Amino acid sequence: LSMPAFAANTLTFTATGSPAGLTLLVPNASGNNKIVSTLQVDGVTQSFTVATYQGLPYAGVVLTAGTHNVSVTYTPAGKILGQISPSAAATGSTIQVQGGSITQSAPVAADGTYSVGPLPAGTYTLTPSSSSYTFSPSSQSVTLGTADVSGVNFTAAARPAAYALSISTSPSRSNGVAMQEA
């Protein structure tokens, strides 16, 4: 990488001698609640993915072979904060966030709280998930600007035990039905 510069919320640099298939990673966050909104390679806006690497979120794009001029624009963003109650339901629960081209999964802390983002302004659907609990409401829609939105809460209820039904027949006996907990 050469000639990096950061001005007016835009990071620019040149990636020289990139092999085909190289995944270029740039920090997804900059400063307070700013995230990648546009990633351009050689003046063309690219689709990018956001993934966590060593505990930090990065925006990534796959490059073709050669030298590329890269421009990354950061825009203000907000977080979505809430809680699952009771907190006993937090273990193993996650919050799935879907909005536009963004899909993220966020863990729930032991006390039941969660924080998603920063995310760009937009409308998001939050859906809690657990193998042991159901949630009310089952999902919530949140419109996010550049300020954080809090109080997006869910109430958990233990899933009822699953049962397996088996029916057996025998020519020398009458039909029998047995239920056992799965």
C-alpha positions as CSV (number, residue, x, y, z in Angstrom):
1,L,0.0,0.0,0.0
2,S,1.2,3.5,-0.8
3,M,0.2,7.1,-0.5
4,P,-2.5,6.7,2.2
5,A,-4.5,9.9,3.0
6,F,-7.5,10.6,5.1
7,A,-9.5,13.8,4.5
8,A,-13.2,14.7,4.7
9,N,-14.2,11.2,6.0
10,T,-12.5,9.5,3.0
11,L,-9.5,7.2,3.1
12,T,-7.6,6.9,-0.2
13,F,-4.5,4.8,-1.1
14,T,-3.0,2.7,-3.8
15,A,-2.7,-1.1,-3.6
16,T,0.3,-2.0,-5.8
17,G,1.0,-5.5,-7.2
18,S,-2.1,-7.2,-5.9
19,P,-2.5,-10.8,-6.8
20,A,-5.8,-12.0,-8.3
21,G,-8.2,-12.9,-5.5
22,L,-6.6,-10.9,-2.7
23,T,-9.2,-9.8,-0.2
24,L,-8.5,-6.2,0.8
25,L,-9.6,-5.5,4.4
26,V,-10.1,-1.9,5.7
27,P,-11.4,-1.0,9.1
28,N,-15.2,-0.8,9.0
29,A,-15.3,1.9,11.7
30,S,-13.6,5.2,12.0
31,G,-13.8,7.6,15.0
32,N,-17.1,7.8,16.8
33,N,-19.9,5.9,15.1
34,K,-18.6,6.3,11.5
35,I,-18.6,3.2,9.2
36,V,-17.8,2.4,5.6
37,S,-20.6,3.6,3.4
38,T,-18.8,3.4,0.0
39,L,-15.8,1.4,-1.1
40,Q,-14.4,2.2,-4.6
41,V,-11.7,0.4,-6.5
42,D,-10.4,2.3,-9.6
43,G,-13.4,4.7,-9.4
44,V,-16.0,1.9,-9.5
45,T,-18.2,1.4,-6.4
46,Q,-17.8,-2.2,-5.1
47,S,-20.1,-4.4,-3.1
48,F,-18.3,-5.3,0.2
49,T,-18.8,-7.6,3.1
50,V,-18.3,-6.8,6.7
51,A,-16.7,-9.5,8.9
52,T,-14.9,-9.6,12.2
53,Y,-11.2,-10.4,12.3
54,Q,-9.4,-10.6,15.6
55,G,-12.4,-9.0,17.3
56,L,-12.6,-5.9,15.0
57,P,-15.1,-5.4,12.1
58,Y,-13.5,-4.9,8.6
59,A,-15.0,-4.2,5.2
60,G,-13.6,-6.5,2.6
61,V,-13.5,-6.6,-1.2
62,V,-11.8,-9.1,-3.5
63,L,-9.3,-7.5,-5.9
64,T,-8.2,-8.5,-9.4
65,A,-4.5,-8.7,-10.2
66,G,-2.7,-5.4,-10.7
67,T,-2.4,-2.0,-9.1
68,H,-5.6,-0.3,-7.8
69,N,-6.6,3.1,-6.5
70,V,-8.9,2.6,-3.5
71,S,-11.2,5.1,-1.9
72,V,-13.2,4.3,1.3
73,T,-15.8,6.8,2.5
74,Y,-17.0,6.7,6.1
75,T,-20.4,8.0,7.1
76,P,-22.1,8.7,10.5
77,A,-24.0,5.7,11.9
78,G,-25.9,4.6,15.0
79,K,-26.3,1.6,17.2
80,I,-29.4,-0.4,18.2
81,L,-29.5,-1.3,21.9
82,G,-31.9,-3.5,23.8
83,Q,-32.4,-6.3,26.3
84,I,-33.8,-9.8,26.4
85,S,-35.6,-10.7,29.7
86,P,-35.4,-12.7,31.8
87,S,-31.6,-12.6,31.6
88,A,-31.6,-16.4,32.0
89,A,-32.6,-16.6,28.4
90,A,-29.4,-14.7,27.3
91,T,-27.2,-17.8,27.2
92,G,-27.1,-19.0,23.7
93,S,-29.3,-16.3,22.3
94,T,-28.4,-14.0,19.4
95,I,-30.0,-11.1,17.7
96,Q,-30.2,-11.3,13.9
97,V,-30.2,-7.9,12.1
98,Q,-31.4,-7.5,8.5
99,G,-31.7,-4.3,6.5
100,G,-30.9,-3.6,2.9
101,S,-27.7,-5.5,2.0
102,I,-26.7,-5.8,5.7
103,T,-27.1,-9.0,7.7
104,Q,-25.4,-9.3,11.0
105,S,-25.7,-11.5,14.1
106,A,-25.0,-10.0,17.5
107,P,-24.5,-12.0,20.7
108,V,-26.5,-11.3,23.8
109,A,-24.5,-10.5,27.0
110,A,-25.0,-12.6,30.2
111,D,-27.2,-9.8,31.7
112,G,-29.5,-10.0,28.6
113,T,-28.3,-6.7,27.0
114,Y,-27.2,-6.4,23.4
115,S,-25.7,-3.8,21.1
116,V,-25.7,-3.9,17.3
117,G,-23.7,-1.5,15.2
118,P,-22.7,1.0,14.3
119,L,-25.0,0.6,11.3
120,P,-25.7,3.1,8.5
121,A,-29.0,5.0,8.6
122,G,-31.9,2.8,7.4
123,T,-34.7,0.4,8.5
124,Y,-33.7,-2.8,10.2
125,T,-35.5,-5.9,11.3
126,L,-34.2,-7.4,14.6
127,T,-35.1,-11.1,15.3
128,P,-34.0,-12.9,18.5
129,S,-33.0,-16.5,18.2
130,S,-32.5,-19.3,20.7
131,S,-32.9,-23.1,20.6
132,S,-34.4,-23.0,24.1
133,Y,-36.7,-19.9,24.1
134,T,-39.3,-18.2,22.0
135,F,-39.6,-14.4,22.0
136,S,-42.3,-11.8,22.1
137,P,-42.4,-9.9,19.9
138,S,-40.9,-12.4,17.4
139,S,-39.2,-9.5,15.6
140,Q,-39.1,-5.7,15.6
141,S,-38.5,-3.1,12.9
142,V,-36.3,-0.2,13.8
143,T,-35.6,3.0,11.8
144,L,-32.1,4.1,12.6
145,G,-30.5,7.5,11.8
146,T,-27.1,8.7,13.1
147,A,-28.2,8.6,16.7
148,D,-28.4,5.4,18.8
149,V,-31.8,3.8,19.3
150,S,-32.3,2.1,22.6
151,G,-35.2,0.1,24.3
152,V,-35.5,-2.5,21.5
153,N,-36.5,-5.2,24.0
154,F,-37.7,-8.8,23.8
155,T,-39.3,-11.1,26.4
156,A,-38.4,-14.8,26.4
157,A,-40.4,-17.8,27.2
158,A,-39.0,-21.3,27.5
159,R,-39.9,-23.6,24.6
160,P,-42.2,-26.5,25.6
161,A,-40.5,-29.9,25.7
162,A,-40.7,-31.7,22.4
163,Y,-42.3,-35.1,22.3
164,A,-42.0,-38.0,19.8
165,L,-45.0,-40.1,19.0
166,S,-44.5,-43.7,18.1
167,I,-47.2,-46.1,17.1
168,S,-46.6,-49.8,17.0
169,T,-48.7,-52.7,15.9
170,S,-48.4,-56.4,16.5
171,P,-50.6,-59.2,15.2
172,S,-50.7,-60.9,18.6
173,R,-51.4,-57.7,20.6
174,S,-53.7,-54.6,20.3
175,N,-52.3,-51.4,18.9
176,G,-50.3,-49.4,21.4
177,V,-49.4,-45.7,21.5
178,A,-46.4,-44.4,23.4
179,M,-45.2,-40.9,24.0
180,Q,-41.7,-40.1,25.2
181,E,-39.9,-36.8,25.8
182,A,-37.5,-36.0,23.0
